[in-house]
Amino acid sequence: MFPATYIAIYAIVWWVCLFIVLPFGARSQHEAGGEIVRGSEPGAPVMPMWGRRFLITTLLSVPVTALLLWAISAPWLQEYWS
């Protein structure tokens, strides 16, 4: 496979992992019991902590991508694709 293929697979896995990680630990304005900012959705997160979520997503997506690439290039799978 070409290096661009690896990058594309990693990007797809990273986005999927981000959507898996997003709901964990998220507290809405309504759940937090604080003041709901006027004009905002009550379900909007109080503190989204984007940096932490991106770090967790990256740490999760690296082994998932490695496992996926290993499975794609495994000889037992190549036997069925040939």
Contact map, one row per residue, 1 for C-alpha under 8 A:
1110110000000000000000000000000000000000000000000000000000000000000000000000000000
1111110000000000000000000000000000000000000000000000000000000000000000000000000000
1111111000000000000000000000000000000000000000000000000000000000000000000000000000
0111111100000000000000000000000000000000000000000000000000000000000000000000000000
1111111110000000000000000000000000000000000000000000000000000000000000000000000000
1111111111000000000000000000000000000000000000000000000000000000000010000000000000
0011111111100000000000000000000000000000000000000000000000000000000000000000000000
0001111111110000000000000000000000000000000000000000000000000000000000000000000000
0000111111111000000000000000000000000000000000000000000000000000100000000000000000
0000011111111100000000000000000000000000000000000000000000001100100000000000000000
0000001111111110000000000000000000000000000000000000000000000000000000000000000000
0000000111111111000000000000000000000000000000000000000000000000000000000000000000
0000000011111111100000000000000000000000000000000000000000001001100000000000000000
0000000001111111110000000000000000000000000000000000000011001000000000000000000000
0000000000111111111000000000000000000000000000000000000000000000000000000000000000
0000000000011111111100000000000000000000000000000000000000000000000000000000000000
0000000000001111111110000000000000000000000000000000000010011000000000000000000000
0000000000000111111111000000000000000000000000000000110010000000000000000000000000
0000000000000011111111100000000000000000000000000000000000000000000000000000000000
0000000000000001111111100000000000000000000000000000000000000000000000000000000000
0000000000000000111111110000000000000000000000000000100110000000000000000000000000
0000000000000000011111110100000000000000000000000000100000000000000000000000000000
0000000000000000001111111100000000000000000000000000000000000000000000000000000000
0000000000000000000011111100000000000000000000000000000000000000000000000000000000
0000000000000000000000111110000000000000000000000000000000000000000000000000000000
0000000000000000000001111111000000000000000011110000000000000000000000000000000000
0000000000000000000000001111101100000000000011100000000000000000000000000000000000
0000000000000000000000000111111100000000011111000000000000000000000000000000000000
0000000000000000000000000011111111110000011111000000000000000000000000000000000000
0000000000000000000000000001111111010000011000000000000000000000000000000000000000
0000000000000000000000000011111110000000000000000000000000000000000000000000000000
0000000000000000000000000011111111000000000001000000000000000000000000000000000000
0000000000000000000000000000111111100000000000000000000000000000000000000000000000
0000000000000000000000000000110111110000000000000000000000000000000000000000000000
0000000000000000000000000000100011111000000000000000000000000000000000000000000000
0000000000000000000000000000110001111101010000000000000000000000000000000000000000
0000000000000000000000000000000000111111010000000000000000000000000000000000000000
0000000000000000000000000000000000011111000000000000000000000000000000000000000000
0000000000000000000000000000000000001111100000000000000000000000000000000000000000
0000000000000000000000000000000000011111110100000000000000000000000000000000000000
0000000000000000000000000000000000000011111100000000000000000000000000000000000000
0000000000000000000000000001110000011001111100000000000000000000000000000000000000
0000000000000000000000000001110000000000111110000000000000000000000000000000000000
0000000000000000000000000001100000000001111111000000000000000000000000000000000000
0000000000000000000000000111100000000000001111110000000000000000000000000000000000
0000000000000000000000000111100100000000000111110000000000000000000000000000000000
0000000000000000000000000110000000000000000011111000000000000000000000000000000000
0000000000000000000000000100000000000000000011111100000000000000000000000000000000
0000000000000000000000000000000000000000000000111111100000000000000000000000000000
0000000000000000000000000000000000000000000000011111110000000000000000000000000000
0000000000000000000000000000000000000000000000001111111000000000000000000000000000
0000000000000000000000000000000000000000000000001111111100000000000000000000000000
0000000000000000010011000000000000000000000000001111111110000000000000000000000000
0000000000000000010000000000000000000000000000000111111111000000000000000000000000
0000000000000000000000000000000000000000000000000011111111100000000000000000000000
0000000000000000000010000000000000000000000000000001111111110000000000000000000000
0000000000000100110010000000000000000000000000000000111111111000000000000000000000
0000000000000100000000000000000000000000000000000000011111111100000000000000000000
0000000000000000000000000000000000000000000000000000001111111110000000000000000000
0000000000000000100000000000000000000000000000000000000111111111000000000000000000
0000000001001100100000000000000000000000000000000000000011111111100000000000000000
0000000001000000000000000000000000000000000000000000000001111111110000000000000000
0000000000000000000000000000000000000000000000000000000000111111111000000000000000
0000000000001000000000000000000000000000000000000000000000011111111100000000000000
0000000011001000000000000000000000000000000000000000000000001111111110000000000000
0000000000000000000000000000000000000000000000000000000000000111111111000000000000
0000000000000000000000000000000000000000000000000000000000000011111111100000000000
0000000000000000000000000000000000000000000000000000000000000001111111110000000000
0000010000000000000000000000000000000000000000000000000000000000111111111000000000
0000000000000000000000000000000000000000000000000000000000000000011111111100000000
0000000000000000000000000000000000000000000000000000000000000000001111111100100000
0000000000000000000000000000000000000000000000000000000000000000000111111100110000
0000000000000000000000000000000000000000000000000000000000000000000011111110110000
0000000000000000000000000000000000000000000000000000000000000000000001111111110000
0000000000000000000000000000000000000000000000000000000000000000000000001111111000
0000000000000000000000000000000000000000000000000000000000000000000000000111111100
0000000000000000000000000000000000000000000000000000000000000000000000111111111110
0000000000000000000000000000000000000000000000000000000000000000000000011111111111
0000000000000000000000000000000000000000000000000000000000000000000000000011111111
0000000000000000000000000000000000000000000000000000000000000000000000000001111111
0000000000000000000000000000000000000000000000000000000000000000000000000000111111
0000000000000000000000000000000000000000000000000000000000000000000000000000011111
